[in-house]
C-alpha cells in the first residue's frame, strides 16, 4: 500500500532564508512523486514531479526536490524564500502500476509561513 | 482554454438538503476525480471515473454519488447533506492514469467548491 508522510504540519522561515519541507513515502512499486502548492482559497498547482528520470528535480519558482530511494524521501527545498511562497504544500505519491483507488495519494500538507 | 471548471464555487446547505456539484473539462481527458479537502487531512479521493459511463469508489465514498454520462462532465451528488460533509471539494482530470501529457502535468485540478452544511 502506498502512503506519504509530511513530517511538519507548519514551517516558518524568514524571507531570504532557505526552505526545507520534508516528505517520506511508502510504495510497493516504483513511485511517481509530486509536490503541489495551494495558495489561500485557490486550487492546486503542480510544482514539480519525479518519474524515475533524474533524481534531482527542478520545478517552478526556484523549488527543487531530490528523490532518495534509500531514505524513501522526497524533500522540497528552495535556497531563498520569498513572501509569495507562503502557501500550503502537498507531497503526493502515485503508484505507476496503477491502483484501485485512483491515481494520487496526498500527504496532509505543510503550511509554509514567510516572515518579512 | 478553460481546463477544469467547477460549479458552484460556494454553497450553503441545510442538513438533509440535496445538491449536485458539476465538474467540466475541455481537454478530452479520460480520467476524472472528485476529492475533498479538510484541515490537516490533505486531499482524499471520494469517487473517480476511468471513462464515460464508468465510476468507481475512492477512499471516502459514503454519502456521495457520482455520474459520468458525458466524457467532459463528472457530477458529484449529495443526496442528504450532513454537517460532516462541510468541506472544500476539488475536481480533477487526467489524460490517462500513468501517461504524462504534453504539457507536463499528469493531472489538472479545478479551483475548488466551498460547501457548508448547517
Interface residues (C-beta under 8 A of the other chain):
Chain A: X9 X32 X34 X41 X42 X43 X44 X45 X46 X49 X51 X90 X94 X96 X97 X98 X100 X101 X102 X103 X104 X106 X107 X108 X109
Chain B: X31 X33 X35 X40 X41 X42 X43 X44 X45 X48 X56 X58 X59 X90 X94 X97 X98 X100 X104 X105 X106 X107 X109 X110 X111 X112
